[in-house]
Amino acid sequence: MKALILNSGVGKRMGDITKEHPKCMTEITEIDTILSRQLKLLSDNGITEVVMTTGPFEKILIDYCYRLNLPINFKFVKNPIYDSTNYIYSMYLAKNYLDDDIVLMHGDLVFDNEVLKNVLQFNNSVMVVSSTLTLPEKDFKAVINNGQIKKVGIEFFENAMAAQPLYKFNKEDFSKWMKSIEVFCKKGITNCYAEDALNIITNDITLMPVDVKDKLCNEIDSLEDLKVVSKIIKKCNR
């Protein structure tokens, strides 16, 4: 199994924090950044291969990953037009390195080790959802029918649950998603969510929801998100 971490975004909503390094290098505790926490948890759960897409501050990001001195083999894939495309294009550029079962996460996602363990235990493809959170207005939601996820996006509310961009895909299902992504990108449709390509093929795969309820699994999109998540982690550590 390989991990795919999407770190090609700009992180404009983080203000001055992202003026000198990628958002994933934002400190969330005295000893960890978003990325160092992700990588340590992946390593603790036996993941030794990480494919990481990059955008701004690529060299700073690469040097940082190696300085962590973790037992992980990295493959970095730069999106040279990160400022005008979404991560669907970054995934397309990384396609040649994703020939395995894949655990996929956004680079600004903070989660409990228990959440990751839960995701990794499944043989079929899964996505993290929460039945206890209020449906967000502008963040991901998953439409669930007969126990399977049929749509993922920010625009869905009916039969939907709050969702987070933490997936585990078996190789066959992920290959189908990547083929759909390739169709989008070859048509020049690169400024949308990769989930738009996923929604086209959900009838051809089995994508199950993993309900983590109130367990920590949150993206850090803003300074307010950073405060909330950092507070939760510090409380857990104590």
N, C-alpha and C positions, 0 to 999 in steps of 0.2 A: 504493500500500500504506500502511496505517496500523498503528501500534503500539497495543496495548491493554495498559496496565500496571495491575495490581490492587493498590491501596494503601489499601484500606478496613479492613484488619485492625488489631487492637489491639496485638499483639506482647507479650503478657503475660510470655512466657518470657524476655524480654530485661531484666527487672528495671528498675533506675532509668533505663536508657538511653532507654526509651520513655515516660518520665513527662512530657517536655516537647516531644517531637516524634515524628512517625511513625517506625516501624522503618526505612523506606527511607532515612531521613536519617542512619542510623548510619554513622560513619566507618569505612572499611576500610583506608585509607592516610592519609598526611599530607595528601594533596591531594584525595581522593575519598571520597564516601559511596557506599552501594549504588546510590542513584538517579542521582547524577551520572555514575557509571561507565556505567550502563545507557544514559542519554540521550546521552552522548558517543559510545558505540559505535553506537547507532542513527543518530545524525547522520552519523557517519563512513561509514555504509553506505547513505546516501541516504534515510533515513526522515525526513520533515519534518512528518508529522502524527501526534500522539500524543494518544490518549484515555486519561485517567487517572481511575480511580475513587478517591474519597477517603472518609475516615471521621473519626477524631479529628485535631485540629490542622490542619484544612483550610486555613486562611489561612496558617499557617506553611509548609505544603507548597507552596501556590500561589506565595507570595512567593519561596520558595527556587528553584523551577523557573525563574521569570523572571530571577532574579539570576544564573543560570548563563549567560545571554546566548547561548544556542545558537540556530541557525537552525531552530527547531522551532515549529510552531503547536500550541498546547495546547487541549484541551477537557477541562474538569474536571467530573466527575459525582459528586455527593455521595450516599452511602448514609446517609440520616438515621437508620436503625436498624441501623447497623453492628455494634452490640454484641449484637444478638440474631439476626442473620442471617449466613449465609456469603456468599462472593463470588459464588455463583450469582445472588443478588439484585442485587448490584452490577452484574453483567454485564447483567442484565435492564433495569436503569435506564439503562444506556448504549446500549441497542439501536438508538436512532435515529441514532447517530453511527458505526455500524460497517458501513457500506455499501461495503465494499472488501475486497481481500485483507487479511488480518490476521496480524500477528506478535504473539502473546500471551505475556506473561510475568507471573509473580508479582513483586510489588514487593520481595521479599527475595532474589531470585535473582542470583547473581554468576556470570558466565561469560566465557570467552575470546572475543576478537574472532573467532578462527578458528571457534569454535562457531557464532556468529551468522551468519557468512558462509556456513557450510555449510548452515544451516537456510534462509537466504534464497534459495539458488540453485535450490531445487526449485520446479517448477510445481505439483505436487500438494501435498496437505496432509501435514504431517510433525510428529513429536514427538521430542524428544531422549530417547535411552535410552543405557545403558552396559552393554556385555557383560562388562566387567572388574570391575565393582563387585559386592560381595555384596548379595543382595537385602535391603533394609531391612525391619525389622519394622513400622514405623509410617509410612513414607513411600510415595510413589507407586511403583507398579509397572505395567508395561504387559504385557498378555497378547498374544502374537504368534502368529498362525496364518497359514500360507502367505504369510509376508512382510508381513502387514498387522496393525495394532493393532486388536484387537477389544474390549478392556476396559482401563480405566485406573482404578486405585484402590489403596487401602492394603491391601485384604483379599485380593488375588490373589497366588498364589505359583506355581501350576502353569503351565508354558510362559510364564513371565514374565521380564522384565528390569527392572532398576532404571531408573526414569524420572524426568525432571525437568519442571516446568511451563514449558517453553519450546516453543511451537508456532508453526508457520506454516500458516495455513489459506487456501485459495483462497476466493473470495467465495461460491461456490455451497455448498461444504461448511460454511462458517461460518454461513451463513444457516440451514441445516438444524439445526445445533447450537442456534442462537439460538431457533428455533421450538420446539425441545424444552425449552429453558430456560424459555421463556414459558409452556408448559403446566405445568411444575412450579410456577412462581411464582404463576400464577393459581389453582392448587389450594392455595396456602399452604405448599408444600414449599420452604422457603427456608433451612433450617438443615442443608444437605447440600452435598456438593461439586458443582460444575457438571459434573464428569465423570460423575456419576450420570445426568445428562441426555444426555451424550455417548454413554454406553454403549448407550443405547436406539437410536441411529441409526447405529452404526458399520457396519452391513450396507448402509446407503444411501450411504455415502461411502467414499473411499479414503484411509485414514490410515496413512502409512508411518513406520517407525522410522528415525531417524538415529542411528547408533551413534557416539558421541563418545569412547567408551572412557575413557581416563584424563584427558582434557582437562577443564579447570576448568568445571564447571557445577553449582553447589551452592546450595541455599537456606540462609539464615542464620536458624535457628529459635531458637537459644540462644546464650548467651555463649561456650560451648565451640565452637560452629560459627563464631562470629565470630573466635575466636583462630586456628582452623585455616585459614579462608579468607584472613584477613589475612596470615598467614605465607606462604601459597602465592603470593599476589599480590606481596608484597614480594620473594620469591625470584625470580619471573618478571621483575619490574622491574629487578632487579640484573643 
